[in-house]
Structures are given as C-alpha cells and as structure tokens.
C-alpha cells in the first residue's frame, strides 16, 4: 500500500506552522510515506505572506514551502504535490489541481466566493475538499456546510476530536460525498494521517481522480 499525506503546512506560507518544507519532506519520508501534498493557508486564512506586495511576489513567497519540500523530496524519493487551504469566515477548503503558474495568472482567486471557488476549480479540472467541517473552536464563528459546493469531505483530521470526525463522516455519507483524510501537520511532531492506495500516484491528477471516484483503499489514522 502507498501512503499519502493530503493536508500539511510549512512555516514558509502558514503563520501557524513551525516546520520547513525540507523538514516536512524528511519527517514523512522517515514515517514511510510515498508522498505528501503541501497545502499552505491561502490569503484569506492564517497566511504569513504580506498582503501589500505585488501579486507575483506574494505567490512566489507562498510557494516556497512546496518548492523546498519538492526539492528535497526529489532527492530522497518522496513525491511532493501542490495544493492550498482557503478560508471563508472560519470554514476551510482544500484546493487541489491548480498550480503556481495558474495562481500567477489568476489574481482574482483571492476574491472568489465559496460558490465561485467550486465552479472555477471544477472548470480547470481541480477539486475542492471541505476540511474538518465540524471543527468547533473559539475562532470559528459557526459551523456551516456546503454539500453542493465541494467535491468531497475530509472526514478524518488528526487535529480534530473524535466526535468532530464522526460527524464529518456521517455528513459525507448523508450527502453521498467522497471522503478523504489528512494529518493537518504544522510542526515537527507530525500527526500522520492521509490515505492508503493500491497504485502509486504519478501526479496530483491521480489523487483527484482517486477521491472523486471514492477509491482510497484505506483512510490513515494516528498510530
């Protein structure tokens, strides 16, 4: 079985993270993973990228964690893919399938509504996952669900309480939405999660296809 972490952050793009791209690559390689997907907090969320810079510079800074992880991943035999996590008033969405070049050419992404995000990402062949939809924290004003504006649901998040993950699973099943899992790792003490699959991914497109077709062999939980 091939193990993939689908949700993690680095200190280069996420203000709440303390580990570098290199550090994440080394940690997950040591933990026996085949690949990881870097999903930094985007510009509405807990980003560490200054908002007053030109768009190109902001995107270059935003992608540093991914690029560093990819550089070291290539050296040690770990696949590294790109995504991001966007936030709308406390609700987080993981976006996959659009790359740095796409971001450079689409500054309007910063102003999308949740509906526009789903429609535009779909148009370009990507995928939107509602991350930890039932997380209940003081900084989250209220829990809101968008079953018609996501392609799937993160039903296990290593940073959630069990009850929050169980509710996410029931929600996905009620609406027949594909499911995935992620560690949401921010620090050196990685919270291993993700998915296990029978065939190795060649690109982020394979991950998108796997989830949309609801094909993960196994959701991975904390050891």
Number of C-alpha atoms within 10 A of each C-alpha: 13 16 24 29 26 26 27 29 29 28 19 22 29 25 17 16 21 15 21 22 25 18 18 28 29 16 18 21 18 11 12 12 23 20 23 26 25 31 28 32 28 24 23 16 18 17 21 20 20 12 11 8 10 9 15 15 13 18 20 15 15 24 20 17 27 30 18 19 26 24 17 19 25 12 11 13 14 23 25 24 25 23 26 26 28 27 17 13 13 20 23 20 27 25 24 25 22 18 15 16 10 12 16 15 11 11 13 8 17 13 11 14 11 17 12 13 21 21 17 14 18 16 10 11 13 21 28 25 25 26 27 26 27 24 22 15 10 8 8 13 11 14 13 12 13 13 16 11 17 24 21 24 27 25 29 30 29 23 16 18 13 12 11 18 22 15 17 24 21 12 18 18 14 10 11 11 21 22 25 28 27 28 24 25 26 22 19 13 10 18 21 24 27 30 25 21 17 12 13 16 17 10 13 20 16 14 24 19 14 18 20 17 12 14 17 21 14 16 18 22 16 14 6
